[in-house]
Amino acid sequence: MNFEHRSRLAVDLEPILAGRRMRRNRRTDWSRRLVRETNLTVDDLIWPIFLIDGENRREPVASMPGVFRLSVDLAVAEAERAAALKIPVLALFPYTDPDLRDETGSEALNPENLVCRGLRSIKRAVPHIGLMTDVALDPYTSHGHDGLMNGETIVNDETVAQLVHQSLVQAEAGTDIIGPSDMMDGRIGAIRAGLDASGHQDVQIMAYTAKYASAFYGPFRDAVGTNKTLKGDKRTYQMDPGNTNEAIREAELDIAEGADMIMVKPGMPYLDIVRRLKDAFSVPTFAYQVSGEYAMIHAAAQNGWLDLDRAMMESLTSFKRAGADGILTYFAPVVAERLKAGA
Ligand code: PBG
């Protein structure tokens, strides 16, 4: 190595650096671990899984490597694995048989629908894992929207009434956390009142508080089969990606209406929103690393452009650093295995 430039410049760094060498703390692995501010643990993870009718069925989702649509029997096996790994919560999403989808999403209210069957089977086999279910009509409607349609309009109040009914059906089937992902106005208060009036005071609500009208949901829509059905877009109910003050107002309302936890979605493109909400409200705050974020990391890794493991861990750490208390992520089982191995 050639250090000659140092003597040529004859700069004396000592007075500048004295007591200011930032690299001292970074020098060794033990020291880096010692001063690390943010650590990801298995307790931070919520694992979203996709359900499909049938038995012993395991269908890969093409745009989400490593993710499958599972029949309930196989989902029970995955729940057992998740519980053994100490993942706190599974979030269930149904791929509804296209024949069962209609204009009003009536299958959402069927106590024997896929999600309800999944809830009952998993609860019976794995009582100590938390179960979260999505409240919105999109996996059940023929038009793929989260609400009821009158002409071209997604009607708010009629939709909320149906979402309350959907929540009660899920609560009866044993859900622990209701996750309203529909972005209708007033639904948190209405669902809370409905749950309380029917003896489900203990069912928690994690509000999709700041859910943006995002391009990053594409692979999820493949997984639940709404890419083909969705007519138009969701911009009249999901938030505009340019807004941040609006997220504060949404959070104020959701908390006032009874949300136990709030969520920001998507995740990485909206870390500023996670930080703002966490600083403004002292409530448990979650981020959803959505399907498109998962797909991007996998696609780049498949091309040899990113190291999958490092990109996964760094992306998840960024949520914690931004103030999230936990993350919904399709990486959950892989990360949990990795953390357990202490790698
Ligand atoms: C539907 C719903 C969506 C997601 C969760 N619930 C998609 C959408 O709003 O179109 C997206 C999750 C993901 O992309 O991983 N209400």
Boltz pocket constraint, residues with backbone or C-beta under 6 A from the ligand:
constraints:
  - pocket:
      binder: B
      contacts: [[A, 134], [A, 135], [A, 136], [A, 138], [A, 146], [A, 181], [A, 182], [A, 216], [A, 217], [A, 218], [A, 219], [A, 220], [A, 221], [A, 289], [A, 290], [A, 291], [A, 292]]
      max_distance: 6.0
